[in-house]
Amino acid sequence: MLTAFRKFAKSKWAIGLFVILALGLLVTGGSQMGDLLGSFGPKHVISAGNRSVDAAEFRASMDRERDAAQERAGRAVDYEDLIGEGRLAALLGQQSQVYGFMSWAWDAGIRPSKELVLRQIRLIPNFFDSVTGRFDEQRYAETLQQANLTPKMFEEEMQDQLVLRHYGSAVQAGLRVPRIYGAVVANQVAQTRDGRWFNVTQAMAGTVGAPTDAQLNAYIRQNPNDFRLPEFRKATLVVFTNPEDGKGEIVDARIEERFNFRRDALSQPETRSFVTLTAPNKAVADRIAAALRGGQSPEDVARANNLQPVVETDRPRSAVTDPAVAAAVFGMTPNQISDPVQARVGFVVAKLTGVTAGRPITLADVRPQIVEELRAEDVRAAVYARVTAYDKARQGGKTLEAAVAEVGARALIIPPVTREGRSMEEQTFPLPPQVLDAMWKLGRNGESEVVQDGQQGYFVVRVDEITPPALVSLSNTRLRAEIATRWTAVENSRRLTDLANRLAARVRGGEDIAAVARSAGATLETGVNINAQDQARGRGVLAGLFSSPVNQVFSQQQSEDSYVIGRTDRITPPVAATVAPNAESFRQRLSADTLGALGEAAIKSAAAEVGAEFSEARAREALGLSAEAPAAQPGAPAPARAQ
């Protein structure tokens, strides 16, 4: 059968049949075939011209954001905390616009050179040795690793920053805001105003008494989003560690056996001392190598080429972070000069100055280290033994409590907590994210399998109670006091606002402002030649006087418990000659504000031109969440384009 198929595939009939099939697809089913083939391609979360972000890259970036958020908050933070309430669409929209601008800029020819990127990296203090004050390749790699970044990712980020900086500089150089803009602002700042006003205080409006339960319950129902408690879960946590683990005696025979097993690995490796000079391009590197071979010192050569030599002393090969540099250094003899090496950053020329042979290590050198290593193994062995025994006991039909008692594990009670680890008693409860994740995958009385906590430990969690989301209850004395305080503040504010509105309406209706002030028990104040910087008058007076024309009545909040009602009587403009210098100063400030708006418009326009788009569903899938995107929230920034 297979032989017959092979013969047919080589025949002219097979070729003709394939042509007919291809024509048929073009006429009727080409789009279906395109969809089929397209389904095997990469699924990008963001696509913008020649720039894209796949699921793994997006997940990695969000992991960095979550780690930073957890460190700031001091508690577990999940993805919904980061992207909830419509923030994911806004985030993806902003990122797609930036990537779209970068793609457009690259096509437009805005491309910083590698040499320029290298110079910018070498200006960052975190990458310099604190003792020598020189750029340290190892410190550079270690710093990026701590931030979950690779040199390639960081250098691309630096390149993008340079693109934005250069584009912004070009726009700023050509931006000229009309002089009249500065003149308008200078006139408004320098003019003075006359007016009359009086203050309406909370004492005039009166205060409410203590609220009843009926009033508080009505207030809660009117504001359900402010008083809805989240879901709480109470659980039992089984941990398999014991404070006594690893405290037993470590006999000499075990120590010697482990030392003999690891003797070669623990021995001191060969180290090398060398000097490196990093050039921005190969031509400079060739010149450096020739000068060193000609007998010049690395310091003299560095000064001649405006570089900093990096001196490395007694470095093992494993400590040289750049593989190409390590291969060159450990392939030379003392005082030999390497050929230019293409490193991760620039071209490196190395001079080997010394070699220190490795030496075998003795038991005395590493005895404490081996003892600690064996103790850690004993702890892991004890924990694993308990886990195995616990699993066997549960499979044998014993209850969780009986199994815990039998194997010597510990059962801890987790008080009711939210998905984020907050409890009613404490804002943060020290629960690892893995425990919270396991709790929210279970139903009531559900019990997890043995779970590894990510730190060579194990746990089991059982959900004992689930309290669904509900409005707060006044039975909680602390919550009732808080709600009563809020209700009282709202009702007092309403009384004050109502009184201020009634008094302002009387003045607007034609009553004399002095008479209205007397009727309220207030004192009418008069101000002449008040300028906008006269903060002693109060924010409400300034806001009212400088936002209303002549003879218009204003009502403004003066403080948390007072309003000001007044009238603007006269506006005195400044002398033009005295404000001209200030007009130019304000013009420059307006130019800076306008530059920011133009930059945002340019980014959005460039993103639209290259067809920047994103998929919120793929972003959620990348984070392990439901692929269904939540409804957009009011006020969220409009995305570039969503698929």
N, C-alpha and C positions, 0 to 999 in steps of 0.2 A: 504493500500500500504506500509506504513512504517513498519507495523508489519511483512509483508511478507519479506521485505528486512532484518529485524533483524533476522528472522528465517533462511534465506539463509546464512547470514554472519556467523552463528554458525554451519552450516552444514559442513560435510566432503567435499562436492563439492566445497564450497567456498575456503577451504584451498587448494584443488588441483588446482583450477583456479589461485590462487595467486602464487603458485609454478611455473605454466606454464608461467605466465606473467613475473616472475622474471627471468626465464631461457631465455625467449625471449629478455628481456632487456640486459642480459649479452651478448647475441650473436649479437644482431643488434642495440640496442638503448641505451646501458648503458651510453655511453658518453653523449647522449642527456639528460638523466635523471641527470647525474652528473652536466651538465651545468645548468639544471633547479634548482637543489638543491643549487648549488654554487651561483646562483644569489640571494639567500636569505641571504647569509653570509655577513660579513663585507667587505666593499670596502676600502682597504688600499691604501693610497697614497704611502707609503714606506713599504716594507716587507723585513726583513733581519733575517733569522733564527727565533729565539724566540723574536725578537724585531719588532715592527711595529708602524706605525703612521697612524691613520685614518683621515678622512676628517675634523672632528671637531678639533682634536689636531693640524693638519696642519694649519687650519684657525686661531686658537688661536695664534699660534707662529707667523704667518704672520701679525696678528693684532698688536702684540707687536712690530714687526719690523716696521710696518707702523707708529705706534704712535711715535716711536723714530725718524723715518725719518722726520715726520711732525714737531716735536719739533726742530730738527736740522735746517730744511729748513725754518721754520717760515711760512709755507704755506701748503695748502692741497696737499697730496701725495696719489695717487691711486695705486692699485696693479700693473698696467702696468708700472708705474715708477719703481717699485721694481723688476719686473721680466721680463721687456721688453728686446729686443735685445738678446734673447737666454740665459738670466741669469737664468731663471727658471730651464732649464735642468741642468745647471752647479750646481745650488743650490741643486736640488734634488739628483744629482749624488754624491756630497760631503756628504750630509746627509745620503744617503743610504750606502755609504762606511763606515762612522763612526758607524752607527747602526750595519752594518755587522761585523765590528771589535769587537764591544761590545758583540755581540752575540757569536762570536767565542771565545772571551776571557772568557766569563762566562762558556762556555762548556769546555774550557781548564783548568778551575779551578782558574782563576784570579778573586777572589771574595772578595772585602774588607768587613770586618765585620761591623756590625751596630755600635759597640763601636768606631771603627776607624772613621766612618763617623760622629758620634756624636762629637768626639774630634775636627775634622776639622771644623765643624759648629761653635763650641764654640771658635774658633780662629778668627772669622770674626768680626771686630770692629763695624760694623753697627748694630749688634744684641745686643750690650751692652748698658746699661743705662749710659748716659753721666754724671750723678751725682754720682751714686754708683760705676760705673766701673764694674758692674756685668752683666752676661748674663741675658737678660730680655725676658721671653717667649712671653709676649704681643708685645714687640717691634719686635721680630722675626716674629710673625704672621702678624703684620701690615706691616712690610717692604716687606714681600713676597706678600701680598695682593696688595700693590701698584704696584708691578711688574707683576700683574696678574699671580702669581704662587701660588700653594698650597705647604704645607710642604712636601707632598709626592713627588711632581714633583721636588722640589729643592733638596731633599735628594737623589733622583735617579741621578740628575745631578752631585751632589758631588761624588756619588759613581763612576760615569763614569770618572770624572776627576782623581780620585784616581787610577782607572785602567790604564788610559793613563800614569799617572806619574810613577807608579810602573813598567809598561812594559818598558817605556822609560829608567828608571834607570837601569833596567836589561840589556837592549841592550847596553847602554852606558858603563856599567861596563865591557862588553866583547868585546867592539870595539877597535881595534888596527889598525890604518892606517900605512902602511909601511913607514919606515924612509926615503926612497928615495923620497917620496912625499914632505916631509918637506924640504929635501935638494934641490930639484928642485926649490921650491918657494924661499928659502933663497938665492940661487945662483942668481936667476933673480933679486931679490930685491937689492942685494949687488954689482952686477956687474956694471961697468961703460961703457959708450959709447962715442965715438968721432963722430962728424958729422958737416955738413955744411947745411945751410938753408937760405931762404929768405922769406919775407912776401909779400903776394899779397893782396892789400887793395881795398876797394870799389872805392876809388878815382882813382886808376889805371884802373879799369874796367868801370868807368863812371856810371852815374845814369840816369834813364829815366825821361822824362818830365811828365806833368800832363796828366792823361789818358783821352781819349775821351769816350763818351757814348757807341760808338760801341765796343771799347776795353773792357769796363766794362761789357756790356751785353754778349759779347763772354766769358768773364771770369766766369760770373754767369752760363752760359749754360754748361761750361766745369766742373763746380763744383756744380751741382744741390743740392747735399745733404747738402752742407754748406750754401746754400742761399735759402732754401725752408722754407717759413713761414708755421706754422701749421694752422689748422682751428681756426677761431675766431668766437665768438658768442656775439651778443649784446642782452640785455634782459631788461625787466622791472620787478622789484622785488617789490611785495606787502608785507608789514609787518603790523601787526595788533597791535603793541604796540604804546603807546603814552607817552611822557615824563611826562604828568600830571597824569597818572594813579597812584592810590594809595596814592595821596597826600591829600585826603580829611580827614576830622575829623573822628576819631574813637571814638564813644560815649562810655560812661562808661557802659551803659547797655550791649553792645556787649562784652566788655572786661570781665565783671563779668560773663556773660553767658558762655563764652569760658573757663574762669577759673574754674567755677563750673563743666563744662563738663570734663575738663582734670585734675582736682585736684589730683586724685589718680595717674595718670601717671606722674605728675610733682613732686609728693612728693619724698622726699629723701629716697632711699632704704636703707635697712640694709647693713652695710659694715663689713668686717672682716679683721683683720691683722693676718698675718701668715708668717712662714718661710718654704721654701722648699729646699730640697737637692736632686739633680738629679744624680742618679747612672747609670753607663753604663750597669749593668745587675742586675737581681733580687737577686743574692747572696749578692752583696754589699748592695743593698737596705735593705734586711733583717737585715744585720749587723748594718746598720745605725739606723733602727727603734728600734732594741734592745738596742743600746747605748743611744738613746734619752729617751726611757722608763726607762732606768737605772739611769736617772738623769743627764746625761752629757748635756752640752749646745750645741746648733746647731753649734756654732763656733768651739768648740773643736772637735766635731764629723767631721766637714768639714775638719779641718786641718789633722786629723788622716787618712782621706781617700782621701786627695789631691783634695778636691772639694771646690767650692765656694757656700756659702749659699746665697739664694735669699730672701730678706726681702720685703714683700708686706704689705703696710699700708693702711687701710681703703679702701679696694677694694670691690665694689659691685660684685655680682655674674656675671653680664653681662660683667665685665671687665677682668674676668679670662678666657683666651682664650682657654685653654685646658678643654673640657667638663669633662673628668675623674677627673682632679685635682679639678675643681669647685665643682663637686658632693661630693668629699671627704671633702673639706674644709668646705662647708656649711652644712655638716652632722655631724660635731663634736661640742663638748663643749670646752670652753677655757682650754688651756694647754693639750688638748688631742693630742696624736700622731696617725697619720693615719697608716694603713697598706701600704706596697708598692703599688703604683698605676702605671699601665702601661700607660704612657703618649705617646704623639706623638714622643718625643725624650727622650729615656731612661725610667728609673723607678724613680718615684718621691715619697719621703716621706715628709709629711707636719706636722708642729706643729702649732696649732691654738693658737695665743697669745692674741687675743682680739676680742670683738664683740661690734659694735656700732649700737644701735637700730635705725631704720629709724624714721623719723619724718615728720609730715605733713607740707606742704609748704604754705606760705601765698601769697595773691595777690601782696603785695608789693615786694616780692622776684622775681616774674616772670612777672610783669607788662610790662616792656620793651619788653620782649620776646614775649608776647602775642600780643602786639601792632604790632610788626613787622610781626608776623604770619598773623594777620588779614589784614594788608596792602598788603602782598603778595597774599592773597586770593582775595582781591579787584582787584589787577592787573590782576590776572588770569581770574576773572569773567568778567572784562571789555574786555579783549582780546577775550575771548570765545564769548561774546555777539557780538563783531564786526565780528568774523568769521561766526557766525550763520546768522547775518544780511547780510553779503557779499554774502554768499552762496545763500541765498534767493533772493537777488537782481539779481545775475547772472542767476539763474534759471528763474527769471521773464523776462529775455531778455535784461537786461541792460548791457552796455559795461563795460569792466574792469575799465576804468577811471571813469565812472559814478557811478559804485558801490563803488569804493574807496572813492569818494567824499561824497557819501551818508552816509556811515557808519563811517567816520572819520579815516580810515586807511591811510597809507602813501605809495606812489608809488615812488620807487627809480630807477634811470636809471643805469644799469650796463654797463660800456663801453665795447667795444670788448675785450674779454678775451679768453685765451686758456683753454683747458680741465684742466690744472693744476692751473688756476687762474692767469696767467701772462697776463698783458696788454701791449700794445705797449708803453704806457707812463711810466708804473711802472713794475718792475720785479715781484713784488708780489702785489696782490690786495686782501684785507681782505674779502674774500668770504668763508662762511662755506662750508665744503665738501658736505653737504646735498643739498645746492643750486646748486653747480656744477653738482652733480649727476642728479638732476632733469632737469637741462638745457640740458644735453647731452642725455636725453631720449626723447626729443621733437624735432619735425621738425620746420621749419620756420613758425611763427605765432602760433605755438603750445602753449597751456596754461595748466599748471599743475593743479591738484586738490589742495585743501588746504593741505599742508604738515606740519607735526610737525618737528621742527628742532632739537629735542633731548634735549632741555633745557626749556621745557614747553612753547615754543613759536611756532608760526605758520607763514607760508608764502605761497605765490603763486608766481610763476615765469612764464613769457611769453617770448618766444624767438622772438625777433623782426627782427634780421638779422643774416644770416650765411654767413661767408666769407670762401669759401673752401680753402684748402691748395694750395699755388701757389708760384712761384719764386718771390723774392723781386723785387720791382719796384724802379727805380732810381728817381722817382718823389718825394720820401721821402728824403729830404735833409740830414737828419742825417744818414740814411742808406747809401746814396750815398757816404758820406764822409768816413764812415767806410770801405766800399768796395774799395774805391779808395786807402785808406791807405794799405789795404791788397794786392791789385794788385801791388802797387808800391813796397812793400817789396818783393813780389814774383819775379817781373821782375828784380829788382836790384840784388837779390840773384842769379837769373839765369845768369845774366851778369858776376857776380863775379865767379860763378862756371865754366862757359865756359872758362873764361880767365885762371883760375887756371888749368883746364884740358889741355888747349893748351900748357901752359908753362911746365907742368909736362911731357907732351908727348915729347916735344923737348929735355928735359934732358934725358928721357928714350931712345930717339933715338940716343944718343951719343954726343949731344952738351955739351960743358963745362957749368957747373952749374953757374959759375961766369959770363960767357958771357950772359946767359939767364937772369940772375938777372939784369945785366946792361941794357939789351934791354927793360926790363919792368920798368926801373926806380927804381928798388929795391936795397937794400944794402945786400950783402952776409955776413952772420954771421957764425962764427966758434966756436964750443964748444969742450972742451977736458975734459975727466973724468967726464962726466955728470952722476949723479945717478938718480934713478927713483923717488926720493923724492924732486928733485930740481924744486919746483913748480914755481920759478921765471922765468923759461924758457917758461912757457905757456903750456897749455894742449895739443895743437897740436904738438909742438916739442917733448914732452915726448912720446905722443902716437905714433908718427912716428918713432922716434929713437928706442923705445923699442918693436916695433912690426915688424921690418924689419931686415933681415940679412945684413951682410956686403955688401957694394956697391949697395944696392937696393935703388931706388928712392921712396920717399913717398910723398903723398899729403894729408894733414889733415886740417880740419877746426880749426882755432886758436881762433876765436871769431865770433860773429854774422856777422861782416862785414870784415872778413879777413881770408885768408887761409895761410898755411905755406907749402912750397915745399922744400924738402931737400934730403940728402943722408947720410946713415950711413957708416962711414969710418972705424971704428974699434970697436971691443967689447973686453973689458978686464975683464976676470972672477975674482972673489974674491979669496983670500987665503982660502983654505978649513978650516984651523984651526980656523980662525976668525969667520966663519959663522956657525960652528957646534952648538953653543948654540942657535942661532936663528933658526936653522933647527928644533930643538925640539919644540920650541915655535910655529912655523908655523905648525908643525905636529899636535899639540893639536887643533889649530884653524881648520885645515882641518877635524879633527875627529868630531868636533861639526857640521860642515857643512854636513859631511857624515851621521851623526846621523839623521839629519832632512830628508835626502833623503831616508835612510833606514826606518824611521818611516812611511813616505808616502807609500813606497813600501809594508810595512807590512800591513797597513790598506787596501790598494787595494787588496792584496792577500787574506787577511782574508774575505773581503767582497765577493770576487769571490768564495771562498770555501763554504760559507753558502748560496750562491745564492741570494745576495742582489739585489733587483730590485725596480723600482719605476714606477709610471704611471703619466706622465705629464698631460694627459687628466683629470684624477681624481683630480689632484692638481688644475687645472684651474677651474674645476667644484666646488671644495670646496671653491674657492674664488669668485664664482658667475660669472665667465668669460666663454667665449665660450670654449667648450670642445676640439675644434680642436687646437692642439699644433702648434705653429709657427715653421717655418723651422729653423734648427740649424744654428747658425752663425759661420763663420770661426773663429778659434782660441778658441772656447769654450772648457773647459775641458771635456774629454770623460767621460760619466757616467758609473756607474758600469754595469748596464744592464737595458734597458728600455723595458717595456712590450709593 
